[in-house]
Amino acid sequence: VQLQASGGGLVQAGGSLRLSCTASGVTFSRYDLAWFRQAPGKEREFVAGIVWTSGVTWYADSVKGRFTISRDNAKSMVSLQMNSLKPEDTAVYYCALRAAGYSSYDYWGQGTQVTVSS
């Protein structure tokens, strides 16, 4: 499994960014994809997740109402639309995949930096 993330950048507070993650080499019939982030000096935290087959989504409380995770089956891509960005959203964002029935995400993409200036 390979995950390729893109779309990070620098944006002012209140602005928007869209992250994308393309998955390849996936052989599981059921799995979910998620976005995590890690800010300097902090532990990595969950941001949003989506079940690939059903499209069911879930979010961290800190991003509910501002971030939207979605998938494009044809492109094997998951996206994270981030609106109303805050300086505290600054972090390296990672996409990750886990097979259905597993509790941990075992496949990770490289990170993409998101910086929100105040």
MMTF fields as JSON, N, C-alpha, C and O atoms, coordinates in Angstrom:
{
  "mmtfVersion": "1.0.0",
  "mmtfProducer": "UNKNOWN",
  "numBonds": 471,
  "numAtoms": 472,
  "numGroups": 118,
  "numChains": 1,
  "numModels": 1,
  "chainsPerModel": [1],
  "groupsPerChain": [118],
  "chainIdList": ["A"],
  "bondAtomList": [4, 2, 8, 6, 12, 10, 16, 14, 20, 18, 24, 22, 28, 26, 32, 30, 36, 34, 40, 38, 44, 42, 48, 46, 52, 50, 56, 54, 60, 58, 64, 62, 68, 66, 72, 70, 76, 74, 80, 78, 84, 82, 88, 86, 92, 90, 96, 94, 100, 98, 104, 102, 108, 106, 112, 110, 116, 114, 120, 118, 124, 122, 128, 126, 132, 130, 136, 134, 140, 138, 144, 142, 148, 146, 152, 150, 156, 154, 160, 158, 164, 162, 168, 166, 172, 170, 176, 174, 180, 178, 184, 182, 188, 186, 192, 190, 196, 194, 200, 198, 204, 202, 208, 206, 212, 210, 216, 214, 220, 218, 224, 222, 228, 226, 232, 230, 236, 234, 240, 238, 244, 242, 248, 246, 252, 250, 256, 254, 260, 258, 264, 262, 268, 266, 272, 270, 276, 274, 280, 278, 284, 282, 288, 286, 292, 290, 296, 294, 300, 298, 304, 302, 308, 306, 312, 310, 316, 314, 320, 318, 324, 322, 328, 326, 332, 330, 336, 334, 340, 338, 344, 342, 348, 346, 352, 350, 356, 354, 360, 358, 364, 362, 368, 366, 372, 370, 376, 374, 380, 378, 384, 382, 388, 386, 392, 390, 396, 394, 400, 398, 404, 402, 408, 406, 412, 410, 416, 414, 420, 418, 424, 422, 428, 426, 432, 430, 436, 434, 440, 438, 444, 442, 448, 446, 452, 450, 456, 454, 460, 458, 464, 462, 468, 466],
  "bondOrderList": [1, 1, 1, 1, 1, 1, 1, 1, 1, 1, 1, 1, 1, 1, 1, 1, 1, 1, 1, 1, 1, 1, 1, 1, 1, 1, 1, 1, 1, 1, 1, 1, 1, 1, 1, 1, 1, 1, 1, 1, 1, 1, 1, 1, 1, 1, 1, 1, 1, 1, 1, 1, 1, 1, 1, 1, 1, 1, 1, 1, 1, 1, 1, 1, 1, 1, 1, 1, 1, 1, 1, 1, 1, 1, 1, 1, 1, 1, 1, 1, 1, 1, 1, 1, 1, 1, 1, 1, 1, 1, 1, 1, 1, 1, 1, 1, 1, 1, 1, 1, 1, 1, 1, 1, 1, 1, 1, 1, 1, 1, 1, 1, 1, 1, 1, 1, 1],
  "groupList": [{"groupName": "VAL", "atomNameList": ["N", "CA", "C", "O"], "elementList": ["N", "C", "C", "O"], "formalChargeList": [0, 0, 0, 0], "bondAtomList": [1, 0, 2, 1, 3, 2], "bondOrderList": [1, 1, 2], "singleLetterCode": "V", "chemCompType": "L-PEPTIDE LINKING"}, {"groupName": "GLN", "atomNameList": ["N", "CA", "C", "O"], "elementList": ["N", "C", "C", "O"], "formalChargeList": [0, 0, 0, 0], "bondAtomList": [1, 0, 2, 1, 3, 2], "bondOrderList": [1, 1, 2], "singleLetterCode": "Q", "chemCompType": "L-PEPTIDE LINKING"}, {"groupName": "LEU", "atomNameList": ["N", "CA", "C", "O"], "elementList": ["N", "C", "C", "O"], "formalChargeList": [0, 0, 0, 0], "bondAtomList": [1, 0, 2, 1, 3, 2], "bondOrderList": [1, 1, 2], "singleLetterCode": "L", "chemCompType": "L-PEPTIDE LINKING"}, {"groupName": "ALA", "atomNameList": ["N", "CA", "C", "O"], "elementList": ["N", "C", "C", "O"], "formalChargeList": [0, 0, 0, 0], "bondAtomList": [1, 0, 2, 1, 3, 2], "bondOrderList": [1, 1, 2], "singleLetterCode": "A", "chemCompType": "L-PEPTIDE LINKING"}, {"groupName": "SER", "atomNameList": ["N", "CA", "C", "O"], "elementList": ["N", "C", "C", "O"], "formalChargeList": [0, 0, 0, 0], "bondAtomList": [1, 0, 2, 1, 3, 2], "bondOrderList": [1, 1, 2], "singleLetterCode": "S", "chemCompType": "L-PEPTIDE LINKING"}, {"groupName": "GLY", "atomNameList": ["N", "CA", "C", "O"], "elementList": ["N", "C", "C", "O"], "formalChargeList": [0, 0, 0, 0], "bondAtomList": [1, 0, 2, 1, 3, 2], "bondOrderList": [1, 1, 2], "singleLetterCode": "G", "chemCompType": "PEPTIDE LINKING"}, {"groupName": "ARG", "atomNameList": ["N", "CA", "C", "O"], "elementList": ["N", "C", "C", "O"], "formalChargeList": [0, 0, 0, 0], "bondAtomList": [1, 0, 2, 1, 3, 2], "bondOrderList": [1, 1, 2], "singleLetterCode": "R", "chemCompType": "L-PEPTIDE LINKING"}, {"groupName": "CYS", "atomNameList": ["N", "CA", "C", "O"], "elementList": ["N", "C", "C", "O"], "formalChargeList": [0, 0, 0, 0], "bondAtomList": [1, 0, 2, 1, 3, 2], "bondOrderList": [1, 1, 2], "singleLetterCode": "C", "chemCompType": "L-PEPTIDE LINKING"}, {"groupName": "THR", "atomNameList": ["N", "CA", "C", "O"], "elementList": ["N", "C", "C", "O"], "formalChargeList": [0, 0, 0, 0], "bondAtomList": [1, 0, 2, 1, 3, 2], "bondOrderList": [1, 1, 2], "singleLetterCode": "T", "chemCompType": "L-PEPTIDE LINKING"}, {"groupName": "PHE", "atomNameList": ["N", "CA", "C", "O"], "elementList": ["N", "C", "C", "O"], "formalChargeList": [0, 0, 0, 0], "bondAtomList": [1, 0, 2, 1, 3, 2], "bondOrderList": [1, 1, 2], "singleLetterCode": "F", "chemCompType": "L-PEPTIDE LINKING"}, {"groupName": "TYR", "atomNameList": ["N", "CA", "C", "O"], "elementList": ["N", "C", "C", "O"], "formalChargeList": [0, 0, 0, 0], "bondAtomList": [1, 0, 2, 1, 3, 2], "bondOrderList": [1, 1, 2], "singleLetterCode": "Y", "chemCompType": "L-PEPTIDE LINKING"}, {"groupName": "ASP", "atomNameList": ["N", "CA", "C", "O"], "elementList": ["N", "C", "C", "O"], "formalChargeList": [0, 0, 0, 0], "bondAtomList": [1, 0, 2, 1, 3, 2], "bondOrderList": [1, 1, 2], "singleLetterCode": "D", "chemCompType": "L-PEPTIDE LINKING"}, {"groupName": "TRP", "atomNameList": ["N", "CA", "C", "O"], "elementList": ["N", "C", "C", "O"], "formalChargeList": [0, 0, 0, 0], "bondAtomList": [1, 0, 2, 1, 3, 2], "bondOrderList": [1, 1, 2], "singleLetterCode": "W", "chemCompType": "L-PEPTIDE LINKING"}, {"groupName": "PRO", "atomNameList": ["N", "CA", "C", "O"], "elementList": ["N", "C", "C", "O"], "formalChargeList": [0, 0, 0, 0], "bondAtomList": [1, 0, 2, 1, 3, 2], "bondOrderList": [1, 1, 2], "singleLetterCode": "P", "chemCompType": "L-PEPTIDE LINKING"}, {"groupName": "LYS", "atomNameList": ["N", "CA", "C", "O"], "elementList": ["N", "C", "C", "O"], "formalChargeList": [0, 0, 0, 0], "bondAtomList": [1, 0, 2, 1, 3, 2], "bondOrderList": [1, 1, 2], "singleLetterCode": "K", "chemCompType": "L-PEPTIDE LINKING"}, {"groupName": "GLU", "atomNameList": ["N", "CA", "C", "O"], "elementList": ["N", "C", "C", "O"], "formalChargeList": [0, 0, 0, 0], "bondAtomList": [1, 0, 2, 1, 3, 2], "bondOrderList": [1, 1, 2], "singleLetterCode": "E", "chemCompType": "L-PEPTIDE LINKING"}, {"groupName": "ILE", "atomNameList": ["N", "CA", "C", "O"], "elementList": ["N", "C", "C", "O"], "formalChargeList": [0, 0, 0, 0], "bondAtomList": [1, 0, 2, 1, 3, 2], "bondOrderList": [1, 1, 2], "singleLetterCode": "I", "chemCompType": "L-PEPTIDE LINKING"}, {"groupName": "ASN", "atomNameList": ["N", "CA", "C", "O"], "elementList": ["N", "C", "C", "O"], "formalChargeList": [0, 0, 0, 0], "bondAtomList": [1, 0, 2, 1, 3, 2], "bondOrderList": [1, 1, 2], "singleLetterCode": "N", "chemCompType": "L-PEPTIDE LINKING"}, {"groupName": "MET", "atomNameList": ["N", "CA", "C", "O"], "elementList": ["N", "C", "C", "O"], "formalChargeList": [0, 0, 0, 0], "bondAtomList": [1, 0, 2, 1, 3, 2], "bondOrderList": [1, 1, 2], "singleLetterCode": "M", "chemCompType": "L-PEPTIDE LINKING"}],
  "groupTypeList": [0, 1, 2, 1, 3, 4, 5, 5, 5, 2, 0, 1, 3, 5, 5, 4, 2, 6, 2, 4, 7, 8, 3, 4, 5, 0, 8, 9, 4, 6, 10, 11, 2, 3, 12, 9, 6, 1, 3, 13, 5, 14, 15, 6, 15, 9, 0, 3, 5, 16, 0, 12, 8, 4, 5, 0, 8, 12, 10, 3, 11, 4, 0, 14, 5, 6, 9, 8, 16, 4, 6, 11, 17, 3, 14, 4, 18, 0, 4, 2, 1, 18, 17, 4, 2, 14, 13, 15, 11, 8, 3, 0, 10, 10, 7, 3, 2, 6, 3, 3, 5, 10, 4, 4, 10, 11, 10, 12, 5, 1, 5, 8, 1, 0, 8, 0, 4, 4],
  "groupIdList": [1, 2, 3, 4, 5, 6, 7, 8, 9, 10, 11, 12, 13, 14, 15, 16, 17, 18, 19, 20, 21, 22, 23, 24, 25, 26, 27, 28, 29, 30, 31, 32, 33, 34, 35, 36, 37, 38, 39, 40, 41, 42, 43, 44, 45, 46, 47, 48, 49, 50, 51, 52, 53, 54, 55, 56, 57, 58, 59, 60, 61, 62, 63, 64, 65, 66, 67, 68, 69, 70, 71, 72, 73, 74, 75, 76, 77, 78, 79, 80, 81, 82, 83, 84, 85, 86, 87, 88, 89, 90, 91, 92, 93, 94, 95, 96, 97, 98, 99, 100, 101, 102, 103, 104, 105, 106, 107, 108, 109, 110, 111, 112, 113, 114, 115, 116, 117, 118],
  "secStructList": [7, 3, 3, 3, 3, 3, 7, 7, 3, 3, 3, 3, 6, 6, 7, 7, 3, 3, 3, 3, 3, 3, 3, 3, 1, 7, 7, 7, 1, 1, 3, 3, 3, 3, 3, 3, 3, 3, 7, 6, 6, 1, 7, 7, 3, 3, 3, 3, 3, 3, 3, 6, 6, 6, 7, 7, 3, 3, 3, 7, 6, 6, 6, 6, 6, 6, 3, 3, 3, 3, 3, 3, 4, 4, 4, 6, 3, 3, 3, 3, 3, 3, 7, 1, 7, 7, 4, 4, 4, 7, 3, 3, 3, 3, 3, 3, 3, 3, 3, 6, 6, 7, 1, 1, 7, 7, 3, 3, 7, 7, 7, 3, 3, 3, 3, 3, 3, 7],
  "xCoordList": [0.856, 0.0, 0.884, 1.842, 0.543, 1.256, 0.24, -0.778, 0.534, -0.327, 0.49, 1.578, -0.037, 0.661, -0.206, -1.27, 0.256, -0.503, 0.025, 1.206, -0.875, -0.489, -1.471, -2.528, -1.118, -2.051, -1.788, -2.531, -0.763, -0.481, 0.019, 0.246, 0.189, 0.679, 0.512, 0.24, 0.681, 0.561, -0.71, -0.969, -1.498, -2.757, -2.989, -2.514, -3.716, -4.049, -5.219, -6.018, -5.309, -6.431, -7.743, -7.895, -8.683, -9.963, -10.003, -11.068, -8.848, -8.763, -9.049, -9.432, -8.854, -9.16, -8.001, -7.226, -7.91, -6.974, -7.641, -8.523, -7.209, -7.708, -6.538, -5.649, -6.548, -5.532, -6.077, -7.268, -5.197, -5.58, -4.607, -3.432, -5.112, -4.28, -4.706, -5.862, -3.775, -4.05, -3.506, -2.352, -4.351, -3.965, -3.718, -4.473, -2.674, -2.393, -1.932, -1.424, -2.113, -1.684, -2.562, -2.141, -3.795, -4.683, -5.375, -6.03, -5.227, -5.83, -6.962, -7.643, -7.166, -8.24, -9.582, -9.704, -10.577, -11.899, -12.624, -13.462, -12.299, -12.919, -11.839, -10.992, -11.885, -10.888, -11.391, -12.376, -10.717, -11.023, -9.74, -8.639, -9.917, -8.818, -9.048, -10.188, -7.98, -8.105, -6.986, -5.952, -7.241, -6.222, -5.853, -6.714, -4.57, -4.028, -3.164, -2.821, -2.822, -1.908, -1.011, -1.349, 0.138, 1.079, 1.7, 2.387, 1.439, 2.003, 3.344, 3.585, 4.206, 5.511, 5.367, 4.625, 6.074, 6.057, 4.821, 4.661, 3.951, 2.712, 2.623, 3.317, 1.765, 1.553, 0.663, -0.119, 0.806, -0.05, -1.497, -1.753, -2.432, -3.832, -4.7, -4.394, -5.781, -6.745, -7.487, -7.787, -7.78, -8.523, -9.874, -10.917, -9.854, -11.089, -10.868, -9.748, -11.961, -11.864, -13.073, -14.125, -12.91, -13.995, -13.883, -12.8, -15.027, -15.077, -15.168, -16.063, -14.237, -14.144, -15.399, -15.853, -15.97, -17.112, -18.409, -19.189, -18.648, -19.936, -19.905, -20.944, -18.735, -18.651, -18.969, -19.015, -19.187, -19.431, -18.197, -17.064, -18.433, -17.333, -17.416, -18.481, -16.311, -16.265, -15.108, -14.14, -15.237, -14.319, -13.908, -14.626, -12.751, -12.353, -13.218, -13.59, -13.534, -14.374, -13.771, -14.496, -12.465, -11.793, -11.976, -11.739, -12.386, -12.526, -13.95, -14.226, -14.848, -16.235, -16.823, -16.677, -17.49, -18.104, -17.173, -17.624, -15.88, -14.907, -14.229, -13.93, -13.992, -13.304, -14.295, -15.228, -14.079, -14.903, -14.007, -13.183, -14.181, -13.437, -14.343, -15.535, -13.779, -14.569, -13.687, -12.463, -14.313, -13.551, -13.986, -15.12, -13.066, -13.342, -12.924, -11.741, -13.909, -13.606, -12.842, -11.921, -13.227, -12.609, -11.12, -10.321, -10.766, -9.368, -8.628, -7.442, -9.327, -8.735, -8.131, -7.01, -8.886, -8.392, -9.317, -10.541, -8.712, -9.465, -8.991, -7.799, -9.926, -9.608, -10.051, -10.948, -9.416, -9.793, -9.922, -8.928, -11.155, -11.421, -11.402, -12.178, -10.511, -10.341, -10.732, -10.088, -11.788, -12.277, -12.117, -11.899, -12.227, -12.139, -10.923, -11.013, -9.806, -8.587, -8.132, -8.288, -7.568, -7.073, -5.58, -5.075, -4.873, -3.438, -3.169, -2.148, -4.074, -3.88, -4.057, -3.814, -4.477, -4.539, -3.175, -3.005, -2.217, -0.884, -0.279, -0.197, 0.135, 0.679, 1.119, 0.841, 1.801, 2.028, 0.858, 0.543, 0.223, -0.949, -0.558, 0.171, -1.066, -0.766, -2.059, -3.04, -2.065, -3.171, -2.734, -1.555, -3.696, -3.406, -4.534, -5.665, -4.222, -5.212, -5.155, -4.083, -6.309, -6.36, -7.395, -8.418, -7.106, -8.059, -9.219, -9.048, -10.388, -11.564, -11.279, -10.683, -11.708, -11.516, -10.239, -10.033, -9.397, -8.162, -8.31, -8.985, -7.689, -7.818, -6.754, -6.95, -5.646, -4.564, -4.414, -4.732, -3.918, -3.605, -2.179, -1.23, -2.038, -0.725, -0.024, 1.157, -0.752, -0.176, -0.291, -1.358, 0.829, 0.9, 1.533, 2.45, 1.025, 1.651, 2.679, 2.799, 3.408, 4.323, 3.491, 2.373, 3.974, 3.208, 3.219, 4.08, 2.239, 2.195, 1.97, 1.084, 2.766, 2.746, 1.603, 1.399, 0.872, -0.155, 0.223, 0.386, 0.36, 0.705, -0.356, -0.631, -0.947, -1.977, -1.428, -1.104, -1.328, -0.791, -1.919, -3.032, -1.609, -2.632, -2.645, -3.438],
  "yCoordList": [-1.195, 0.0, 1.234, 1.338, 2.159, 3.44, 4.571, 4.551, 5.549, 6.705, 7.948, 8.145, 8.775, 9.978, 11.189, 11.375, 12.002, 13.182, 14.43, 14.529, 15.373, 16.638, 17.719, 17.427, 18.967, 20.057, 20.978, 21.939, 20.717, 21.608, 22.962, 23.177, 23.871, 25.183, 26.166, 25.793, 27.433, 28.519, 29.297, 29.665, 29.544, 30.263, 31.14, 30.837, 32.215, 33.079, 32.498, 31.732, 32.862, 32.426, 32.807, 33.906, 31.87, 32.078, 31.566, 31.494, 31.213, 30.726, 29.24, 28.582, 28.729, 27.33, 26.658, 27.297, 25.366, 24.523, 23.183, 22.768, 22.514, 21.183, 20.227, 20.423, 19.2, 18.159, 16.956, 16.652, 16.288, 15.077, 13.953, 14.186, 12.741, 11.568, 10.49, 10.068, 10.059, 9.01, 7.681, 7.583, 6.672, 5.351, 4.418, 4.414, 3.644, 2.651, 1.356, 1.36, 0.261, -1.03, -1.583, -2.474, -1.068, -1.537, -2.822, -2.857, -3.863, -5.15, -5.538, -6.539, -4.756, -5.059, -4.746, -3.78, -5.552, -5.282, -4.212, -3.483, -4.126, -3.113, -2.442, -3.104, -1.14, -0.398, 1.022, 1.443, 1.742, 3.152, 3.971, 3.477, 5.199, 6.147, 7.29, 7.646, 7.852, 8.914, 9.935, 9.675, 11.091, 12.127, 12.31, 12.364, 12.403, 12.725, 13.971, 14.364, 14.579, 15.709, 15.699, 15.162, 16.315, 16.44, 17.825, 18.207, 18.561, 19.891, 19.771, 18.782, 20.757, 20.704, 20.533, 21.268, 19.568, 19.343, 18.647, 18.487, 18.234, 17.572, 16.172, 15.84, 15.377, 14.041, 14.093, 15.024, 13.083, 12.991, 12.773, 12.017, 13.431, 13.303, 13.035, 13.441, 12.343, 12.033, 13.305, 14.151, 13.433, 14.581, 14.158, 14.661, 13.238, 12.814, 11.463, 11.115, 10.696, 9.388, 9.115, 9.734, 8.175, 7.809, 6.332, 5.82, 5.66, 4.267, 4.26, 4.874, 3.561, 3.669, 3.175, 3.81, 2.066, 1.492, 2.258, 2.474, 2.664, 3.277, 4.796, 5.436, 5.372, 6.827, 7.4, 8.619, 6.555, 7.037, 7.802, 7.36, 8.947, 9.797, 10.061, 9.938, 10.417, 10.86, 11.841, 11.819, 12.704, 13.817, 14.027, 13.658, 14.619, 15.104, 16.318, 17.079, 16.494, 17.619, 18.959, 19.904, 19.031, 20.299, 20.761, 21.93, 19.874, 20.255, 20.112, 20.467, 19.606, 19.433, 20.749, 21.776, 20.703, 21.899, 22.746, 23.657, 22.462, 23.231, 22.372, 22.856, 21.112, 20.211, 19.197, 18.783, 18.805, 17.779, 16.771, 17.133, 15.499, 14.44, 13.808, 13.613, 13.493, 12.883, 11.94, 11.949, 11.138, 10.186, 10.237, 10.594, 9.873, 9.754, 8.344, 8.056, 7.48, 6.073, 5.892, 5.08, 6.641, 6.479, 6.818, 6.23, 7.77, 8.202, 7.582, 7.845, 6.752, 6.167, 7.26, 7.135, 8.325, 9.505, 9.892, 9.814, 10.304, 10.873, 12.311, 12.599, 13.2, 14.608, 15.135, 14.583, 16.193, 16.872, 18.353, 19.047, 18.818, 20.232, 20.927, 20.588, 21.899, 22.574, 24.033, 24.784, 24.423, 25.801, 26.455, 25.784, 27.762, 28.522, 28.105, 27.847, 28.043, 27.56, 28.494, 29.713, 27.894, 28.61, 28.347, 27.336, 29.245, 28.999, 27.659, 27.023, 27.234, 25.955, 24.744, 23.613, 24.972, 23.874, 23.639, 22.681, 24.494, 24.325, 23.002, 22.715, 22.215, 20.887, 20.221, 20.706, 19.119, 18.229, 17.258, 16.606, 17.17, 16.319, 15.046, 15.077, 13.922, 12.616, 11.888, 11.965, 11.193, 10.283, 8.867, 8.519, 8.077, 6.735, 5.796, 6.224, 4.523, 3.5, 2.331, 1.946, 1.782, 0.55, -0.373, 0.07, -1.648, -2.628, -2.767, -2.557, -3.117, -3.299, -4.335, -5.379, -4.036, -4.96, -4.744, -5.374, -3.877, -3.568, -2.244, -1.331, -2.146, -0.923, 0.106, 1.303, -0.344, 0.598, 0.846, 0.0, 2.037, 2.393, 1.961, 2.471, 1.04, 0.459, 1.032, 0.771, 1.807, 2.354, 3.876, 4.438, 4.512, 5.963, 6.582, 6.022, 7.752, 8.529, 9.473, 9.596, 10.128, 11.151, 12.352, 12.521, 13.149, 14.279, 15.445, 15.557, 16.302, 17.549, 18.683, 18.605, 19.723, 20.803, 21.767, 22.224, 22.058, 23.103, 24.149, 23.838, 25.374, 26.472, 27.553, 28.062, 27.894, 28.925, 30.113, 29.999, 31.242, 32.439, 33.265, 33.297, 33.923, 34.734, 36.164, 36.985],
  "zCoordList": [0.0, 0.0, 0.0, 0.766, -0.871, -0.888, -0.829, -1.521, 0.003, 0.162, -0.157, 0.384, -1.03, -1.453, -1.139, -1.73, -0.21, 0.209, -0.48, -0.815, -0.682, -1.295, -0.877, -0.319, -1.146, -0.966, 0.202, 0.405, 0.967, 2.084, 1.615, 0.424, 2.567, 2.224, 3.354, 4.495, 3.016, 3.968, 3.67, 2.524, 4.699, 4.522, 5.743, 6.838, 5.547, 6.675, 7.451, 6.913, 8.695, 9.529, 8.855, 8.322, 8.893, 8.234, 6.811, 6.197, 6.291, 4.92, 4.805, 5.773, 3.596, 3.3, 2.576, 1.864, 2.78, 2.037, 1.8, 2.552, 0.746, 0.456, 0.324, -0.504, 1.144, 1.083, 0.324, 0.384, -0.381, -1.1, -0.79, -0.507, -0.848, -0.605, -1.59, -1.608, -2.39, -3.368, -2.858, -2.441, -2.899, -2.425, -3.605, -4.577, -3.508, -4.54, -3.884, -2.762, -4.591, -4.075, -2.983, -2.245, -2.859, -1.801, -2.242, -3.284, -1.454, -1.797, -0.849, -1.074, 0.206, 1.133, 0.49, -0.263, 0.784, 0.229, 1.036, 0.506, 2.302, 3.154, 3.991, 4.591, 4.019, 4.777, 5.0, 4.395, 5.858, 5.973, 5.882, 6.125, 5.535, 5.4, 6.363, 6.66, 6.842, 7.82, 7.643, 7.028, 8.205, 8.298, 9.767, 10.645, 10.002, 11.306, 11.142, 10.027, 12.263, 12.202, 13.433, 14.487, 13.248, 14.359, 14.332, 13.384, 15.398, 15.552, 16.278, 16.97, 16.127, 16.793, 18.295, 18.946, 18.833, 20.259, 20.783, 21.993, 19.889, 20.324, 19.725, 18.763, 20.31, 19.795, 18.551, 18.358, 17.734, 16.563, 17.008, 17.945, 16.341, 16.707, 15.487, 14.366, 15.751, 14.712, 14.31, 15.152, 13.008, 12.509, 11.93, 12.349, 10.973, 10.307, 9.656, 9.281, 9.525, 8.903, 8.029, 8.189, 7.096, 6.19, 5.849, 5.563, 5.886, 5.456, 3.939, 3.357, 3.303, 1.849, 1.146, 0.194, 1.587, 0.876, 1.138, 0.211, 2.36, 2.698, 2.679, 2.516, 2.841, 2.909, 4.281, 4.443, 5.256, 6.615, 7.103, 6.914, 7.727, 8.173, 9.672, 10.277, 10.249, 11.645, 11.8, 11.039, 12.811, 12.962, 14.411, 15.34, 14.578, 15.891, 16.215, 15.322, 17.484, 17.887, 17.467, 17.156, 17.46, 17.169, 15.721, 15.416, 14.837, 13.424, 12.908, 11.762, 13.722, 13.278, 12.823, 13.485, 11.685, 11.15, 10.312, 9.618, 10.364, 9.587, 8.517, 7.425, 8.829, 7.909, 7.362, 8.05, 6.117, 5.491, 4.785, 3.944, 5.138, 4.462, 3.418, 3.654, 2.275, 1.197, 0.394, 0.529, -0.432, -1.233, -2.686, -3.004, -3.55, -4.975, -5.366, -5.545, -5.493, -5.763, -7.076, -7.161, -8.073, -9.388, -9.357, -10.085, -8.507, -8.444, -7.273, -7.075, -6.489, -5.279, -4.411, -3.916, -4.237, -3.555, -2.405, -2.514, -1.321, -0.215, -0.04, -0.141, 0.22, 0.35, 1.703, 2.34, 2.123, 3.357, 3.029, 2.819, 2.99, 2.771, 4.121, 5.013, 4.266, 5.536, 5.375, 4.642, 6.062, 6.012, 7.375, 8.383, 7.385, 8.639, 9.442, 10.643, 8.78, 9.424, 10.532, 10.451, 11.564, 12.721, 12.874, 12.386, 13.543, 13.765, 14.44, 14.177, 15.303, 15.983, 15.072, 15.491, 13.834, 12.864, 12.216, 11.461, 12.502, 11.948, 12.398, 13.592, 11.439, 11.741, 10.442, 9.345, 10.597, 9.465, 9.426, 10.422, 8.273, 8.115, 7.375, 6.384, 7.886, 7.32, 6.964, 7.704, 5.851, 5.579, 5.962, 5.885, 6.369, 6.85, 6.476, 6.246, 6.42, 6.018, 6.993, 7.459, 7.288, 8.068, 7.439, 6.917, 7.502, 6.995, 7.978, 9.179, 7.471, 8.314, 9.395, 9.13, 10.602, 11.708, 12.493, 13.53, 12.019, 12.724, 13.464, 12.988, 14.605, 15.393, 15.039, 15.253, 14.509, 14.244, 12.746, 11.91, 12.447, 11.077, 10.788, 11.385, 9.887, 9.626, 8.404, 8.177, 7.622, 6.396, 6.431, 6.677, 6.181, 6.311, 5.083, 4.481, 4.725, 3.685, 4.281, 5.5, 3.414, 3.899, 4.334, 3.847, 5.189, 5.679, 4.71, 3.837, 4.894, 4.14, 5.136, 5.988, 5.026, 6.016, 5.745, 4.621, 6.795, 6.753, 7.794, 8.974, 7.348, 8.245, 8.127, 7.04, 9.267, 9.305, 10.079, 11.26, 9.414, 10.065, 10.656, 10.133, 11.746, 12.433, 11.906, 12.367]
}
